[in-house]
Amino acid sequence: MFGMLNFLFIFPIFKSEMVESTKIKYFIWISLAASVWGLLTEFIQLIVPGRSFELWDWFADSVGVFAALTYVYWKLKQSRKNQHP
């Protein structure tokens, strides 16, 4: 779920006309924010009856975020390679 969240936030930037270095900075900041959001949701669960804080859940969220970041970064590099034969 967090991988898709991250992807949906960074893909429009991927499609934008921004300079590649600026895109990468946005990718990283958005990915960090998504990972922090995953950690915050774990803390929120401490006050929800029947729920608990699970560090492994946050780890799984962060893996999804990193997977989306890696995929979009790879697509960015592929698109650059296709533009400059």
Secondary structure, 3 states (H helix, E strand, C coil): CHHHHHHHHHHHHHHCCCCHHHHHHHHHHHHHHHHHHHHHHHHHHHHCCCCCCCHHHHHHHHHHHHHHHHHHHHHHHHHHHHHCC
